[in-house]
Amino acid sequence: MESKEQIVDELLTRSIFKILPSKEEFKSALLNRRLKIYIGADATASSLHLGHATNFMILEKLRKLGHEIIVLFGDFTARIGDPTEKESVRKALSKEQVESNIKGWRKQVGKVLDFKDKVNPAKILKNSAWLSKLTFEKIIEISANFTAQQMLERDMFEKRLADNQPIYFHEFFYPLMQGYDSVVMDVDVEMGGSDQIFNMLVGRQLQKKYNSRDKFVVATTLLANPKTGKKLMSKSEGSYIALDDSPEDMFGKTMKLPDEVMMQVFVDCTFMTMVEIKELEEKMKSGLNPRDVKLRLAEEIVTIYHGKVKARAARKGFVGAFSEDKIPEDVATIEVSKGSGLMQAIVPKIVVSNTDFRRLIAAGSIKNMESGQKVSDPLSTLSENATYKIGKHRFVKIVVK
């Protein structure tokens, strides 16, 4: 059995980008006293994704070590909008939109973090409980701790200035509000993605000002493609694996990830040990098919959120459907009138655009599973029921009325 120090050593080398003031001080604190640790997430979408899960998995390990864990739902800050990495102002959300988004979050996070443990359960708070009550006098007092120059030094603001894009005054308040969260909860540690370092440091400065003590800042790695540098999980772009995806969707989306990101996803998004991950990596270098490794990855991820039985079923369904041309049982169904065009039937529900549809036709990537023939005419019409395979991973059943 691993010692507490061995567990902490792996924690501090896995999925960690930077620790302030230092890794050594943080390790000592973890080993010698109970820390109050929090992470915040703004309710800008109804689903959390694997990028969020990286932090929840670290926090669950820390909870098991006896530390106090708080997940802060940013129901107030979501209505301001975090300008981080945004080249244009983020659209403000209404209170009703935020409340709608947040409804399923506890269940999603609860797949990783234990809120029901009888001895040391993780906790959930919402920052509207204190931010909505701030007086204008208090806001001015908080903002007096920072300069406009400090705010304008942020990368996204510098770029907007260079591009003559507007910077709205309310955007300066976001890091102040996030920073004040640390003060109210009086935390020892804030954890967040590496894109949140500026905001977390604001909280560190305010913690020193109001509570006369320091706060550790733990910045975790972001899931990104090492070749392109592009984030793999983006709520704003809609390209992410959601924690409330069905087992089949979660499995299929994982299988679509580029091969070059697999090892990082193993590290950041599974509970497999680093020894096991290294063994897989070495086997792949020695000739193990990357597809087999990705199947393992997809099964590990689905197991966390849906259990082993559903994960195995999702794997079996994927292999059957996409490797053996077997039609899935839960294939999407579209009803159309006789004589309707295939393109009009499946764009944009299954295929993104007419251009993409024509590209698939030209590549011979749309197949009528009833006749076994590939569709060659982009203007083909529908006269009878049929199931179509589109590309490698998609199926659709057309019902002609």
Steps between C-alpha positions, in 0.01 A plus 500: 500500500629845410594737782341844531824658377511274193142594413581870539817467290300358208229762544756779469651363179182398319294756307673787683613808305618728781476535879543832680680597713680162459441127462716429806294724729176355367622143554596580858158654565318201350692259720480697825161669526144489372453748216186666371521462120259633243438509129246717322309444179267748330158375395537605135372166363279218623780244478844477653769327295812287532716810535317580825529138611880521519468730800216308661707181487792670674264644760346160569846360575565795732161449668593138570815630669277695740502850350188717482375532143264768369356515149379853437231540239548844348135591463579870549833525314345317203277804454806726469698274267865405533703682233778237520630415150207686346571728209153648528268570791311196628124528478342556841264230627174558681436367849249255351753367246758448772255315726398279209862419421587411857218249557690188404845602618493331842419165341776543239768598752375228734622237255854591608478689831327339797238732649345221709799380700400487867839609635627764256256582219585753231283813517323719245459876537369772268668840486174692457459447876753777563575674169137603447508678838810713441440872538643751254722626780644151548557452127697824485702390802586167334587659166733750671748214551578484127594733217359532152847419367493163678175410330611622158812286515285190452564338163143510374466871580833582332384322187168681498675835536733413211199399287297808602241276664301632798576411861196548720541636849302220664759248375753645745271397785510130420844422652411722799186300566680167457774626729247605764364144504829394663459767766145408597570126514841570660666218306852365519513389136336587169524256213426578135622461146817674388283756321373614842835598654435875477160469668636269770787739576247781549342280766839439656562875528157562651544213745819665628322836521182394679595181688870573556620167366619340179314269266647225285422522129497165321475531121424179314575407141242565230404223260654610172625344179883505516521544124254785456491651849120510473291424810321165479211603722333830421152587623488813287585307183281200586787253455516299820423169669231583754482328837130434441544352152347157451742205523483456123564867423781523756665189356461615140629853568805359678574277201498809278779667699831536309751225577759752621285608797427156640773485763415841641133401523600183685699714745245779543169318473536148644587345835756265343839518671794664328673159494208349304492797262875478437468128424230572242712773345799265468284228346370746242857603415578129455220452248171476692222636277405854617136406438521231769650752742222746422239229562653454845492876557135529397402208726689648797325836458151356456553276804556806722169662404276203421654190657676193363191327359395794282860568402543144373169521316605829339828343388322197359251721318775720359710210375194330353363810332813665374733208442252248363243729334241392755217750538464628861175423681450865598562647153359850444177507299379772263155506339463653153246526222539279193716670239695709751870541437747307712707814542205698633410215735832472679642855483555643760363230736765240416737670258609855580454667160415446133869539420590226746226280356636540145850427624381176660322399179812569292707289739254211484433535871118472502365147468145363478513209744193332349637481146865500596562771238685826549305816419661671202248772414481798743150574366366148564142479629335268749227255405521228767619441853873445535788534744809690386855480631670838483877499525647256750292570808152630418177325410156640427171326427277674244128425527303601189139590574 
